Each structure stands twice: as structure tokens, then as C-alpha cells.
Amino acid sequence: MSPGFFSTILPLVSRLGAAAALVCALAGCGPRETVVERGNRDRVLYRGNATEPESLDPYLVRGQVEWTIVGGLFEGLVTPDAATMEARPGVAERWDISPDGLTYTFHLRAGAQWSDGAPVTAADFFYGARRMLAPRLASAHPENNLFFVKGARNFQNGKTTDFSTVGVAAPDERTVVFTLERPTPFFLSALYLFFPVRQAAVEAHGAMDDRANGWTRPGNLVGNGPFTLAEWSFGQRIVLAKNARYWDAANVGLEGIHFLPIENAQVEETSFRTGQLHLTSTVPFSKIETYLAQADSPLRQVDDRGVYFYTVNVNKAPLNDKRVRKALAMAVDREQLARAVLKGGRQPATSFTPSGMGGYTSRAHTNFDPERARALLAEAGYPGGEGMPPVELLFDSREYHRIIAEAVQQMWRQHLNVQVTLRNEETQVLIATKNRMDFHLARGSWNATTYQDPFYFLGAWQTGALYNEAGWANAEFDACIAATWTADAAAREAAFQRAEEIFLEETPAIPLFFSTQMYLASPKVKGLLPKPFADRRLKVLSLEE
């Protein structure tokens, strides 16, 4: 569905009321059989999905809410192993890498089909690359995959209109070739979220680069993944059905999946306890300690290699002064936030990049130092917070984000005498607000769902990068990121260290904590490994009665 549709309808919908009604409706399936019991029998999984997806277009989705569903509808050249996260064959049955590390040649399996029965060919990946890089589509995804390909960045940025300058080729129906700008050891895992799209299916409903194209609506969407889109009832459910034409359908354990957009964590947890859900998207803070104390707890905790932060609009007063930004960052007691507010399971983030990411751990840190924070604020002309212009913090309409925002708001009031107002918006509306740069501070989070490298976290803050929602630009930082493209491990490490030092000093974002994925899972769900996003590897999940 188009972003315009959501921005129109969302303000009219009461999310909590809809969620409560949803639970009541689900409970009506009969007093002797819960939804979960029926699902176990029919091999249909019921799961909370936090909120309504913004889109199901694989080149426009932004959050885990969407990626979980899209990952069931499409399959790329390679796919992550559920246990090791290493690249395994997807549509490509094998691949070759040239000795210089610049050319990747993928050989497609003969049996791959689209859900309408057409064969998946190399042309579908070539078209997908061209569409993802289309300037008017303005996809943010190339930052983490196709921008490693020769000429891709220049094409999307409009520096050339000649797609033949981009290092993507389909020499025959079953061969896809990528030529890279420079050796990129993690390129295979960078392709985990690059999916093919079928030209005829897309252009039957609009232009290739039209963001409002309706090709992903029920009845229109043609995918090549283990599931198909059977239903999308706004505010109620998204239903996936097993794709009988998927090349590995024999090893897909579920017949279907219901995704329920329950934003309220308390309602979702109640749904789980009463047998209405197999999986939740989160756990209420107030229930974490209770579940931790249980012997056979359904609570799952997995380090998801992510960071939770507040993006700072560096072009909006008073945050255009880096001393104000730094003061706000230093006035957050992350230890207290992780321990007392989040109830454990998260680590304080004094750097932006999670420790150990690709063997890298930042030496630079932003520590809790309220005295220094007050001094910086005074230097900026706001002693004791006096005269500080209004600042607003924007966050998603979920209890989880509200509790965190209220805790940080109180810390700023206590340590800086700064009054920050809070505003919550539906996720899709929040994204649009950030795109317009109509904010002071805004909630954000990143997870390394593909390659495990510091570039994933720091590279996205380069000048003009689509994920750089702060409007921040720093030439020295850009030069450091460019310097990371070297085979010299020591030089690469030094470049990342300096880049992170600049980032923390300039503070275009305030890191709060390194996230842990926490959710509730029925013991009837099989295939859940203690790995990041194991609940989102839909193909390997199954149910037992």
C-alpha cells in the first residue's frame, strides 16, 4: 500500500482499541480450542508484528516489521544460514569469486519459479538492480548492498543515466555477474536483502520507479519466496500462505502465517498467555523479571547486534550547535536506563557501533558526565538551561518507546534543567516526518541483519547517505570512511576508530543502548535457534501439535 494511504488513514485509527478488539475476535474461535492449538493442528503460525507495515516493496521497506514479512515473500541469490549466518544457496545454487575479489558470478538453479509459475531468471535480478538504483524511487537499501557495485552510487545519485556503467550483468538466463568497486569481503552477506522483482508484475500496476505503485497489494504481488501474500486487512492481519511453486517447498514447515499488528505490548503479552499467539514481537518491561524467574520460561533473549539511538537534526536550532548535542548525549545515564528502566538484557551504548562488530571495538566513548554536560550547555549560551529554545523528541506510538523517552526526558530535566517535550506518531507517519526533516530529536534503531562489519553502522552517516537522517556532513568523517576500503587491516581499523571519534564528538545521533531481541515463544514453535532474528527465518520454522 502506498505511504500516502497510510498517512491519511493512520490518524483515524485507535491502535489500542484495534488491538483489544483483535484479541477479543481471536478469542472467539471456541472455548475448547485456542488459536494456538488450532494453528498447531493446521500448521499455521500466529505472531504479533508490532505495527502495520509501511510497505511490502522489498526496495522501500525500512524496519524489521516489514523485513520479516518480505523475507517470506522473496528470496535472493543467497540466504543466511539459520545457525551460522553464513551465506547459503538461495536462488543461486553456486557462485564464483574472482582471485582479485572484484567479480562475483552467480549461477541460478533451474527450478526457481515465481509464484505465478514463471521461471526466475537472471533478467529478474538485473531488473531488480536497475529498479533499486532508480533515482526517483530513492531506495535507501543500496547503501548496504548495491553501492559496493561499480558505478551504482553514481547512477542512483544521477551523475549518469547510462545503466551500462553499473557493474551488473545477466549474460544468460541463469547467470548474474556483479563487478565491485573494490574488494568487499562481506559482499555475499550484503546481498541477503537484495531480492529479485518481476518486471511484468511491477509495471502492470505503474511505473518502475513510482513509490506508490500498487504491485505489492494482495492479488497483485508476485514473489519467489517460500510464502505468498494471501491477505492484507489493514489494522487486522497480514496472512501468508505456503508457496507451492517455491523450489524448496518440501522443506517449508508451515502452511501459513498470520501477522497481527498489535502495538500495545501488554495486549500482545495477554494474547500470548491466553493462547492467541505463538510469538510476540516484544515483552512488556513490567513482565521481564517475572518471565526471567520462570523455570521453563517462554522468554527468548538474543543479542541482535543493534543500537537504539536518537537522531539529532543538526540543522535545527538549538541543535545546530554541537555543544548542545554533546551536552544532551553526556546527560544520559545509560547504566540506569539499561538496569532500572529496561530491566536488564540491554547494554549501555557509549559508542555507536556494537562491540566486536567484525572484530572492531570503538576506543572512543560518550560517557555519563552531567557536570561536563552542564558546562557545554553554558558555553553554548544556556547556563542552567536558561534561554534554551524548545526541543521536541519524536518517537513511535509503542509503550516501549514511550517509557524510554520519558526516562531520558527526566534525565535531561534533572541534569541540565532542559525541558524536552515528547511527541509520538505512528511508525509510518514518523518516517515521513523524518524524511521532511521536521523534527529536533527522533527515535531510531539499526540492526546488523546482513553483514557484520563496522561499515554497516558508520558508513551510513556519510554526507548525503539516505540513512543519514540528521542532515549531518563532515568531510573528515567521509575521508575516514573512504580510507576503510583497504586490505591493510591495521589501516582499516585506524580509519574506523577515527571515524567513530569524529561521530561521537559531533553527535549527529545519541546512542542509548545496544539492543537485545526479547520476545515470547510457544514451546510448540520449532526451528528457533539462539541466533539474531531466528523468529524471522520463516522457512525453517514449524509447529508441533
FINU-559290 format. One record per atom (N, C-alpha, C): residue in one letter; x, y, z. Coordinates in steps of 0.05 Angstrom, whole numbers, plus 5000, padded with zeros to 4 digits. Example, Ala and Ser with C-alpha at 12.3 -4.5 7.8 and 13.67 -1.06 7.14 Angstrom:
A526448865156A524649105156A526449345156S525749555142S527349795143S525850015157
//
This chain:
M501749765000M500050005000M501750255000S500850464989S502450704986S502750845012P505050995016P505451155040P503251355043G502151465021G500051665023G497551545035F496951305028F494651175040F494851155070F497251075080F497651045108F497551315123S498751515111S498851775125S496051895127T494251815110T491551905111T489851755132I490151495132I488451335148I489351305177L492051305181L493151245208L492151425230P491951695226P490951855248P488151785256L486651655239L483851585246L483551335261V485751185264V485550915276V486550925305S485050815323S485950785351S487350525353R489950535356R491450285356R490850105380L490550225403L490050055427L487249935424G485350085415G482749975413G482649755392A483949795370A484049595349A485349335359A487549375375A488849135385A487148985404A485749125422A483948995441A481748845426A480548975406A478448845391A479548605377L481948625368L483248395354L483448155372V484348205397V484647985416V481947855422C479848025425C477247915430C476247745407A476747845383A475847695359A477247425357L479847435363L481347185362L480346985383A479747085406A478846905427A476246765421G474846865401G472246755395G472346495379C474646375376C474746145359C473645895373G472945915398G471745685412G472945645439P471345575459P472345545486P474145305490R474045105473R475644865477R478144855460E478445045442E480845045425E481845335422T484245385431T485345655427T486345685399V486945935392V488045995366V490645835362V492345835383V494845695381V494445395376E492645275391E492044985387E491044925359R489345095349R488345055322R490645095302G492345295307G494645345290G496545115290N497044995313N498744765314N497744535297R495144495298R493844275282R494044335252D493644595245D493544665217D496244755206R498244765223R500944855216R500845145207V499345315222V499145595216V500145755240L502145915237L503346065258L502046335262Y501446415287Y500346675294Y502346825309R502947065300R505047225313R504447525314G505247655336G505047935337G507148065319N506348295307N508248425289N508548715295A507948795319A508549065329A506849285317T506749315291T505349535278T504649465250E503149635237E502449595209E504949655191P505549485173P507849535155P507349785138E509549925133E509450165116E509050075087S510349855080S510249755052S511249465052L510649325030L511849065026L513549055001D514249294991D516049314969D518849264979P520249054970P522848994981P524949204978Y524449414962Y526449624959Y525649874974L523249874987L522350105002L522050055032V521849805040V521449745068V523849845084R523349905110R525550025126R525949875153G523949755164G524149645191G523849345192Q524449225215Q524148945219Q521348845216V519449015222V516548945219V516048865190E517149015171E516748955143E518648735133W521148745142W523148555132W522348265138T521148225161T520347945169T518447835148I516447995140I514547915120I515747885092V517248095084V518448095058V520347855054G521747785076G523547555074G522147295070G519547285075G518047045069G516847045041L516647285029L515447315003L517447304980F519947364986F522047374966F524547224975E526147144956E528647014962E530847124943G533147184954G535347284938G537247074928L539447164917L541446984907L542546804928V543046924952V544046774974V542246824998T542346655018T540646685042T542346615066P541846735089P543546675113P542846405125D544846265132D544446015147D543246075174A541045935182A539645995207A541445965231A543445785229A545145725252A547745895253T548845935229T551546065228T551446345216M549346425203M549146675189M550946695164E552246475157E553946465133E552146445109A553246525086A551746525061A551246235052R548746175045R547945925035R546445965008P546345764991P544945804966P541945884969G541146074954G538346154952G537446084924V536846294908V536246254880V538746164865A541046254874A543546164863A544345904876E544945704860E545745444871E548745434877R550245624864R553145644869R554045914858W556545984865W557746234856W560746214856D561946394840D564846404838D565746694844I568046714857I569246974863I571946984850S572447194836S575047224822S577347254842P579747174834P582047194852P582547474864D581847684848D582247954858D579848054876G577847884879G575547954896G573648164885L573948214859L572248434847L569948324831T569948074823T567747964806T566447734820Y563847754823Y562147534834Y560247434813T560447174807T558747054786T556946854799F554346894797F552346724809F550946554787H550646294793H549346114775H546646024787L544546094773L541846044784L540945754780R539445664800R538345394799R536145384778A535745154765A533845124743A530945134753G530445044778G527745004787G526445244800A527845474802A526645704816A524445824799Q522145874812Q519745994798Q518646224814W517246394800W515546594812W512946464821S511546594839S509046474849S506946444828D507246584805D505346544783D506246334763G508446194769G509445974752G511546044733A512146304729A514246384710A516946314722P518946254706P521646194717P523046444727V524546414749V526246634758V528746634742T529346854729T531746864711T533647084720A535947084708A537947294713A536847574707A535147584687A533947844680A532347964703D531247804720D529747904743D531548034763F533947934767F535848064785F537048314772F537448304746F538448544732F536348764734Y533848704728Y531748894731Y531449004759G531748814778G531548894806G533749094814A536149054804A538349244810A537749514797R536749504772R536149754758R533949904773R531949764782R529749894797R530649994824M532249844839M533149924865M534750184863L536250204841L538050434838L536750674823A534250644815A532850854801A532751104818P533751334809P533851574826P531151654837R529051634821R526451734830R525251544851L525951284851L524951104871L526151174898A528651274898A530051364922A530151154944S530750904936S531050694956S533550744973A533250694999A535550725017A537250475018H536350255007H537749995010H540449974997P540950114974P543650084962P545950154980E545450315001E547650385019E548850135031N547349925034N548349685048N548649445029N548249475003N548849254985N549849344957L548149464941L549049524914L551049744911F551349914931F553350124929F556150014929F556449764935F559149644934F559749564904V557749584887V558049514859V558949754843K560749704824K561849914808K559750084794G559950344798G558150534785G555350564796A554650404817A551950404827A551250674841R553050774857R552551024871R552151254852N553851264832N553651484812N550951474797F550051224791F547451204777F545151304794Q545051204819Q542851294836Q542951594842N545351704845N545651984850N545152164826G544652044803G544152194779G546552304765K548952204772K551352304758K551652184730T550151964726T550051854699T547251724695T546251724671T543751584665T544251334649D546751264646D547451024630D547850784648F545850604649F546050384668F548150184660S549150194635S551350014627S553950074642T554050304656T556450364672T556350234699V554050114706V553749974731V554649684728G556149584748G557349324746G555449094752V553249084737V551248864740V550748764711A550848504708A550448384681A548948114684A547348054663A545947804661A546647684634P549047564631P549947464605P548147244593D546747094610D544846904600D542646864622E540746694617E538346674634E539046584662R541346444665R541946334692R544546434703T545446654695T547946764705T547647064712V548447134736V548447414745V551347484753V552347704743V555147784749V555148064761F556548094784F557048354796F559948414795T560648664787T563348764787T563448984808L565248944828L565249134851L567249364847E566749574862E568649804861E571349724873R571249564894R573649484908R573049214922P575049064930P574548814944P572848864969T570748714972T568848744994T568348465006P569848385027P569648115037P566948025046F565248225054F562548155064F560448185043F561148195018F559148254997F557048034996L557747785000L555647574999L553447625019S554247685044S552247745064S550748005060A552048195046A550748445039A548448395020L548448175006L546348104987L543947964999Y544047915025Y541747775038Y539147905033L539148175032L536648325029L536348445002F537748344982F537348424954F535748204940F533248264935F531348074923F530748144894P530147944878P529348004850P526448094850V525648244830V522848314825V522248264796R519748194790R519048124763R517948364749Q519148434727Q518548684713Q515548694705A514448484694A511648484686A509848524709A510448414733A508748444756A508848734766V511148854766V511449134776V510049324757E510649304731E509749514712E506949474703A505649254711A502749224706A501149414723H502349524744H500949694762H502149974765G504050044747G505150314748G508050314739A509250544741A511950584732A513950434750M516150354740M518150214755M519050374779D519350634776D520450804798D518350964813D515850884811D513651014825D513350884853R513951044873R513750934901R510950864909A508950964895A506150904901A505050674884N506750554868N505950324852N504550114869G502250014860G500749824876G501349534872W503649474862W504349194854W504549004878T504849114903T505148934926T502548894941R500248974930R497748934943R496848644938P495148544956P494048264952P492848234924G493448014911G492447964884G494348074863N496148254870N498048374851N500848264855L501548214880L504348144887L505047864876V507247864862V508447614852V511247594865G511647384881G514147344895G515447084887N517847034898N519246784893N520146644918G519046734941G519846624967G518146384975P518546285000P517146055009P514146105015F513346355015F510546425021F509446625000T506846634998T505446834981T503747004999L502947244989L501247425003L498347344998A496947245019A494247165016A492247375024E492947545043E491047745053E492647975066W491648215063W492648445078W490148615086S489148565110S486948715121S488048925140F487849175132F489149395147F488249395176G490149405195G489549425223G488749155235Q488548945219Q487648685230Q489748465226R490548415201R492448195197R493648215169I495948095167I497148015141I497447715142V496547585121V496647295121V498347195097L500247035104L501946905083L501146605081A501146505057A500546225052A502946095039K503345835045K505645695033K505545705003N507845754991N508145784962N508745504950A506845374938A507245104927A509245104904R509745344892R511645354870R514445414878Y514845464904Y517545514914Y519345274909W521745314901W523545084893W524044894915D523944984940D524544814963D522044784981A519744784969A517244774984A517044535002A518344314995A518244065011A519444105039N521144305041N522544355067N521444605082V519144705073V517844925087V515844805106G516144865132G514644725153G511944835159L511345075151L508745205157L506945215133E504345185137E502445225116E501645525113G502045675135G501245955133G502246105158I502146365157I502946535179I501046775180H500046845204H498447075208H500147285224F500547515212F501947735226F499847935236L499847975263L497848145275L499148405285P498248645276P499548895283P498648995311I499548855332I498848935359I501049115370E500449375372E502449565381E502849565411N500749515426N500849525455N502149265466A504349295479A505849055489A504248905510Q502649045526Q501048905547Q498948735533V497648845513V495548695499V496848455485E499148495473E500448275459E501248055479E502248125502E503047925522E500647775532T498447905536T495947775544T495047575523S495247665498S494547485476S496247235476F498747255483F500547025484F499646845507R499246955530R498546785554R495846645550T494046765535T491446635531T491246465506G493546405494G493546225472G492646335445Q493046595442Q492246725417Q494646775398L497146755409L499546805393L501646585399H503046505379H505346335382H507846495389L508046735378L510446905381L509547195385T510947335403T510547625406T512847775393S512448025389S514548195378S516348305399T515348315424T516948435446T515848325473V516748435495V515848365521V515548615537P513248665551P513048905568P515248915589F516249155593F518349185614F517449065641S514949115647S513949035673S513748735677K514048585655K513748295656K516448145653I518548295647I521148165641I522148005665E522148135689E523247995712E521547745719T518947765715T517247535720T517947295702Y518347355677Y519047145658Y521847035663L523647215670L526447125676L526546925699A524646955718A524646785742A523346515737Q521946475715Q520646225709Q522646005701A522045765710A523845535704A523945475674D521645435662D521445385633D520245625620S521745845621S520646095611S520446105580P518246215570P517946255541P519546495531L520846635550L522346875542L524846805526R525246925503R527646895487R529247155487Q531847135493Q533647365493Q535947305474V536347485454V538447445435V539747715428D542347725430D543747965421D543248005392D541948225384D541248255356D543148445341R545448505354R547548665341R546348935332G544949065350G543649315342G544149535362V543549785354V543850015371V541250175370Y540350265393Y537950435396Y538950715402F537950915387F539151185389F537051395383Y537851645388Y536151875380Y537652025358T536452045335T537652215313T537252505320V539352665315V539252955321V539253105294N537353275291N537253445267N539253675271V541553655259V543753845264V543254115251N541154135235N540654395222N538354555235K537454455258K535254585272K536154685299A535854955303A536655075329A534954955352P536254925375P538954985383P540954755377L539954545364L541654305360L543654335337N543554575324N545654625304N548354695317D548354715344D550754755360D551654485371K553954395363K554754125372K555154115402R555554335415R555854335444R553254255458V551054345446V548454275457V547953975452R548553885428R548253595422R549953425441K552353505445K554153355462K553253355491A552153585500A551153615527A548853415532L547053405512L544753215515L545752935516A547752865500A548852595500A550152525526M551552715538M553052655563M551352665588A548852765585A547052775608A545252535610V545652335594V544052085595V545651875611D544351785632D545551565649D544751305636R546351195619R545650955604R545650705622E547350705642E547350475661E544650455675Q543550685685Q540950685698Q538750615678L538950715654L536950655634L536850355628A539150225625A539249945619A538349775643R539149855667R538649685690R535849725702A535149975707A532750035722A530250075703V530650175680V528450235662V527849995644L529949895631L529649675612L529749405625K530349395651K530249145667K532148935657G534549015648G536548825640G536248745611G538248595602G538148495575G539248675554R539748935561R540949115542R543549235554Q545449305537Q547949415546Q548049705540P549049875558P549350165553P551050205528A550150395511A551650455487A553150715490T555650705496T557250945497T558751005471S558450815452S559450855425S557050795407F557350845380F555150785362F555250495352T557650395348T558050135336T558149925359P556549715358P556649505378P559449375379S560349315404S562949195408S563248935393G565648885382G566248635369G565148615341M564048825330M562848825303M565048785282G565248545271G567348495251G570148515263G570348455289G572948475303G573648755313Y571848945309Y572349225316Y570949295342T572249445360T571049555384T572049835387S570250025389S570950305390S572550375415R574550535412R576050645434R574950905444A573351035427A572051285434A569351235448H568651395467H566151355482H564951625490T562351635493T560951855505T559851755531N561151835553N560351735579N558551925594F557151825614F555351985630F557052185647D556852435642D558352645655D556752895657P554852905676P552953135677P554353405682E556653395697E558053645702E559153765676R560453595661R561453685635R559253765616A556953625618A554653685601A553653965608R553454035633R552554295641R554454515632A557054455633A559054655624A558754705594L558354495579L557954525550L555454685543L553354635558L550854785554L551355085560A552855135581A553455415588A555155545567E557055405556E558755505534E557055575510A554955425506A553155475483A551255705488G551355815512G549656045518G547155985534Y547055745545Y544655665561Y545455565589P546555745605P547355665632P544955565649G545255335660G542955225676G540455185659G540855165633G538555115616G536955365609E537855595620E536355845616E536555935587G534256015576G534156125549G534255915527M534355655535M534455445515M531855435499P531955455473P529555435456P528255165460P525655145454P524254895457P525454675439V525554435451V526554195437V524453975440E523953835418E521953625418E523153355410L522353145424L523352875419L521052715406L521552605383L519552455368L520052155370F517952005376F518251715378F515751575368D516051305364D513851145355D511751105376S509251045368S507051015386S506950735399R509050655411R509050395426R509950455455E508950305473E509550335502E512550325506Y513950145493Y516850115495Y518250375490H517650505468H519050755461H518150985480R515650985489R514751195507R516251175533I516550945545I517850915571I520751005569I522150935547I524851025544I525051325541A523251435525A523251725521A522651875547E520851775563E520251915588E522551905607A524051675607A526351655625A528551845616V529151865591V531252045581V530352335585Q527852395580Q526752665585Q527252745614Q526752565633Q527252625661Q530152675667M531952525654M534852565658M535752835648W534752925626W535453185615W534353405633R531953365644R530853555663R532453575689Q533253335699Q534653325724Q537553435722H538953355701H541753425700H542353685685L540553775668L541054015652L539054235655N536854165669N534654355672N533554435644V533554235626V532554275599V529854135596Q527954275586Q525254165583Q524854075554V524853815551V524453705524V521553585523T520053675504T517353565501T517353315485L515353145489L515252885475L512852885456R513352765433R511152735413R511352455401N509152315402N509152045390N507452045364E508451885345E507051865320E507051565311E505151485295E505151225284E507751195268T508750945266T511350905253T511551025225Q509550975209Q509651075181Q509551375180V508051505198V507951795199V510651905209L511851765229L514451855239L516551845217I516551635201I518451615179I518151855160A515651925153A515152145135A516052405148T515652435174T516552675188T519552705187K520952485191K523852485190K524852545161N523452445142N524252495114N523952795107R522052925120R521753215116R523653385133M525153245150M526953385169M525453565188D522953485194D521253645211D521353545240F523653555252F523953455279F526553565291H526753555318H529253615332H530753355338L529453175353L530552915360L528552705352A529452475342A527652275333A528751995339R527051815348R527851545355R528751395330G530951235334G531951075312G533250825323S533550625306S535050375314S535950235289W538350125291W539549965269W540349695280N540049495263N540949225270N542449115246A544648985252A546348865231A545148605222T543048625206T541548385197T543048245174T544948385162T546448255140T549348225148Y551148395138Y553948355143Y554848475170Q556648335183Q557648415209Q560248575206D559948835201D562348995196D561649285206P563649425217P563149695227P562149885205F562649825180F561649995159F558650005159Y557349795167Y554449785168Y553350015186F554750075208F553850275226F554950555220L557450565213L558750835208L558450925180G558550745160G558450825132G555850975125A553750915139A551151035132A550951335140W552951435155W552951715163W554651895145Q555451785122Q556951945103Q555152175092T556352385083T554852615073T553052525050G550452595053G548552535032G547452255032A548352075050A547351805051A544451805059L542851625046L539951635051L539151565079Y540851415093Y540251345121Y541251565140N542651755130N543551985147N541252175150E539552125170E537152285174E537652535191A540152575199A540852805215A541553055198G541953015172G542853235155G545753315161W547253135172W549953185181W551953145158A553953315157A556053285137A558753355150N560753185145N563353235156N565453115137A567053285126A568953205105A571053005116E572053055141E574052885152E572852605158F570352595167F569052345172F568752185145D567952325124D567652195098D570352085089A572452235093A575152145085A575951895100C575251885126C575851645142C574351405132I571851435125I570351215115I571451115088A572251305071A573551235046A576151075051A577551145072A580051015078A579750735088T577250655096T576850385105T576950185083W576850275058W576950095035W579850025028T580949865045T583749775042T584049495052A585949345041A586549075050A588349085075D589349315082D591149345105D589349355130A589249135146A587449115169A587949335189A590549395194A591249595214A590249875206A590649935180A589850195170A586750215170R585449995164R582449995164R581450045192E582649905212E581849945240E582250235248A584550345241A585150625249A583150825237A582350765212A580450945199A577650935212F576850695220F574250665234F574350795261Q576650765275Q576850885302Q576651185300R578051305281R577851595278R575051685270A573851535252A571151605243A569151605267E569351405284E567551385307E568151615327E570651685330E571451905347E570152165338I570252215311I569052455300I566052445304F564852215299F561952185301F561052255330L562352145350L561552195377L562052475386E564152595375E564652875382E562553065369E561853005344E559853175330E556953115338T556452865347T553852775357T551452835338P551552715314P549052725298P546952525307A547752355326A545852175338A546852115367I544952055384I545651995412I545151695417P547151535418P546751245423P545851205452L543951035457L542950985484L543650705494F543050495479F543750225488F543950045464F545549835468F545749615448F543449425453S541949375433S539349235437S539648935439T537748815452T537448525453T534648465444Q534348285426Q531648195417Q530448035440M528148115449M526747975471M523847925461Y523047675462Y520347605454Y519447355468L516947295466L515747055478L515146855456A515846605461A515446395441A514146145453S512146045440S510845795449S512845565445P512845375464P514645145460P513844975436K511545025425K510644875401K512044965376V513345205377V514745315354V517545185352K518145055331K520744925327K522345075306G524945055308G526745185289G527845445299L527145515324L528145765336L530845725348L532945815335L535645785345L536446035361P538346005379P539246245395P540946425379K539846525357K541246705339K539546955334P540847175325P539247415320P537147365299F534647455305F532447435287F531747155278A532246955296A531546685289A528546655284D526846825298D524046815294D523146915266R525047045252R524447155226R525346985203R526646755209R527446575188R525046395183L523146495169L520446375166L520646095154K522446055135K522545805121K523145565139V524745615160V525645395177V523845345201L521845515205L520045485228L517945265223S517145125244S515044925242S513544915269L511344765269L509744735293L509244445299E509044385325E508244115332E505644125348E504043925345E501443925359E501743875389
//
